[in-house]
């Protein structure tokens, strides 16, 4: 079955705010129907899909202390996030930081001529 093609909304130029308000009032049901159609046809964007991107994820099991878990839950709640999402964000940030530091650290490990 072929996908229904979405009709492109054409919003004209307006000479005044009153003219624009009148146009939106007159076309409200048409615009709302188009929005509903687009929402049904496109996959929903979620925080998880933004964080994950197109990279696949793999479920794992980690054992962490109860105290660390409670701290993560409390901090995640302050940010309005789930604790697992928050832990994944922290892990990603730490890995990126250490990966970039690792490049610097390798160059520092090479003894310089002055230290020989």
N, C-alpha and C positions, 0 to 999 in steps of 0.2 A: 504494500500500500504506500503510495507517495505521500510525503509530508505536505501538509497544507502550507502554502507559502504565506509568510507574514507580510501584510501590507504595510508599507512605510508611512508613518504619520507625516503629514505635511502641515507644518505650523507656519502661518504667514507672518510677515512683518507687520507690526502694529504702530499706529501713529500716536496712540495714547494708552495709558493704563486702563482707562474705561473701555476702550475698544478691545483690548486684550482680555479683560475680565468677561466681557460679553461673549467673545469667541469661545473661551474655555467653558462658560456656562452652557452655550449652545451645543458644544461637542463633547460634553463630559461623558455621557454614556458610551459614545464611540471610542474615546480614548481609554476609558476603563476596560472596555471589552478587549481592546488591543493589548493592554497590559496583562490582563488575565490570560490571553492566548499565548503571549510571549513567556509568561511564567510557566505555563504548562509545557511548552516546547523545549525550554532550556533546563539543564540540570541546575538544581539549587546550589548556591555558593554557601558553604559552611565554613566555620573557623577551622575545622579539621582538614577540609580540602585545601584551604589556603596554607595552613602550616605544612601539610604534607606535599603540596604541589603535585606533580605528576610522578614523583618517585614512589615506588612500592614500599610498603611497610611490612614488617614481620612482627607478629606477636611474640613477646618474650616474657619470662617470669624473673623478677628481681626480688631479692630479699633485702629489705631495708629496715632499719630500726623503727619501732613504733613511734618514738619521739620524732624522728625525721619525717615520718609519714604524717603525723599530726601537724608538724610545722608546715609541711608542704600544703596540706589541706587548708590550714588557716590563712597562709599567704595567698593561695589560689583564690580563696573566697573573697579576700580583700580586692583582688583584681577582677572578680566576676568570672573566673575561669574554673573549669573542672581541675581537680588535682592532677590527674594523669596528663592532661594537656599542659599544665604548668610545669610538671616535671620534665616532659619532653622538650619544652621550650628552654628550660634551664640547661638540660643536657646538650641540646644543639648549640646554645651560646658558648658553653664551656668547651665543647669539642672544637668549634670554630676558633675560639681564642687560643687554645693550646696547639691547634694545628698551625696557626700563623706564628705563634711563639716558637714552635718546633723548628720552623725554617730558620728563624733567627738564632735559636740555640745551637743548631748544627754548625752555623757559620762561626759562632763564638767558640765552639769546642776545638776548632782548628787552631793549633798554637801559632801565635804570631812570631815573627822573627825577634821582636824585642823581648819576648818571654822565654826564649831558648837559652 
